[in-house]
């Protein structure tokens, strides 16, 4: 019965998901800048071949990602050199996230001489049900540091996709698609600096766990 309680639905291709989790019992998962950088490096190695990324934010003890799970024929098989298996028998995005968390945990445990779980299991996922929800979720992810009192505005926080969305630098983010959701970069900025109704977001937010 306990296994059923914690069982999560698999990530299904062709859908958008809010992926989020925190440190086990709320502990920190990032201790210095190099940790954030290494987590993102692992994310691109394990998850990017299976998912398009629309927004992300890494906080000291939790994280948020908005992803679109690629169809099987869109999976970047040539980029799977860093996977824990050479040729996966089943293309499973859920397992790739698991590989990411396991690899990061092993590295952190070795680096800081710790043992045991780093993340709560299983990781949380919420299927995105509408474009309005998508719009509010991107806003919520980018404003998470504001909500937690780390910064006064979204653009001040270094470990989110906010500045990458507005930048002209090369990125693997679906930057143009995100801007299209808001109509323009100007509307994106105005929307992010405003007050939005996030009741549907907070109902499932990690901040309410």
N, C-alpha and C positions, 0 to 999 in steps of 0.2 A: 504493500500500500504506500509505503514511503517513496518508493521509486516512482510510482504513478503521480504522486503529489508534485514532485520536482521535474517531471518529464515535460519537455517543451516541444512545440510543433517544429518540424524541420523548416529550414529556409527554402522556399520554393522559388524556382527561377521565374523571371518575368514579373516579380513583385518588388515594391519598395519596402524597406524595413528600417525602423529605428532600433539600432543595436546599442545597448548600454549595460554597464556593469560597474561594480565598485570593488575595492579591496575587501578581503575576507574580514567580516565583522567591522567593516568601515575603516580598516587600516590604510595607510598611504601605500600607493603603488608606484609613485614617482618621487624620487628623493633629490635629484639634481637634473640639470638641463640635459645631460647626456642620456638620461633614462628616457625622456620624452623623445629624443632623436632616435634612440635605438628601437623604441616601440613602433614608431612610424616606419622605420626601415623594415622591421619584421612584418608590419601590416602590409606594406607594398609587396613583400615577398610572398606572403601566404594568402592574403585576401584579394589583392587587386586582380589577379588572374580570374577570380570568380565573381567579382562585384565591381560595379561602377560606384564611385564615391561622390556624394553631393555636398556633404558637410561633415565636419568633425570638430570635437573639442576634447582636449585632455586636461583634466583637473588633478589635483594632488592625490585624491583617493577614488576617483571614478572617471569615466569617459563616456562620450556619446558619438555615434556615427549614424549618418543617414546614407543608406546604400541601396542600390538596385542590383538584384541578383541576376547575373547574365544567364541567358538561355544556354543550354548545353553546347550548341554549335558556336557560341560566342566566347566560350572559356578560352583563355590564352594559354594553351597547353605548352607552348614553347617557353613560357615564363615560370614553369613549375620546377625549375632546377633546385629551388630551395625547400621544396616540400619534404615532409618526413618520409614520403614514399616516392619512388622514381616515376611510376605510372599508376596513379590511383585507379583501382578497379571500378569505383563509383565516384562520379563527380559530385561532391557533396560540400556545399558552401559552409554548412554548419560545422563540419569536421575541420575545415580550413581555419575557422575562427578558433576552434579548440587547439589546433596546432600552434597558432599564434600565441595564445595565452600560455600554453605549456612551455614554448620556447622562451618567452619573456620571463616566466617564473623561474625557470632553470638559470637563466642569466643573472637575474636579481639575487636569487638565493646564493649563487656562487660569489657574486660581487660583494654582497654584504654579510656573508657568512650566516645566512638564516636557513631555516628549513620549513617545510610544510606549504600549504596552499597560500597563494597570494590573492587570488580572485575568488569571489563567491561563485558557486556553481549551482545550476547551469547559468550561462549568461542570458540576460534578458533580451527579448526581441518583440517588437510590436509592429504589426503590418500597417502600412500607411493606407488609409482608406479613401482619401480624396485629395484634390490639388490644394484646397484650402488648408487641410491638415499639413500637407507638405510645406506650404508656405510658412505656417506658424511654427512647424518643427525646426526648419532652418533658422528662423528667428530665435527660437528657444535655445537651440544648440549654441549659436554664436553669442547669445546673451547669458549663458550659464555663469561665466565669471562675474558678470554684473550682479546676477541673482545671489551669488555667494559672497559678494562684497570684495572680490579681488581687484576689480577695476570699476570705474564709473561708466565707461562705454566699451562696447564690444571690440572696437578697433585697437584698444590699448593692450589687449591680452595677446601674448605671443604664440600660445599653443592652441590655436583654432584655425579654421579655414577661412575666416572672415577676410583677412588681408589678401589671401591668395585669390579669392573670388574677384576682388577689385584690381588685382595686379595684372600686368601684361606679361609677366614672366611665364615660362613654360610650366605646365602643371598637369597632373593626371586627374585632377578634379573635373567634374562636368560643369565647368565654369559658365559656359554659354547657356547651358540648360537652366542653371540656377538663376542667372540674370533674366532669362526669358520668363521665368515664373513671376518675377516682379515687374517686368516690362522694360526696365532700364537700370543701369548702375545707380542713377540718381534716385529712382524709386526704391531700390534695394537699400540704399543708405538711409533714406527717410523712414522706411518701414522699420529698419533695425533700431533707429533712434527714437521711435515712438513707443506708445503703450499699447500692447496687443492683448486680446482676450485669449488666454492660454488655458482655460479650464479643462479642455479635452487633453492637453498635453500634461498638465499637472496630475491628472487622474492616474496616469501610468508612470509618471516621472520617478527617477531614482531618488529625487529629493523628498519623496513622500514615503520611501521605504523605511 
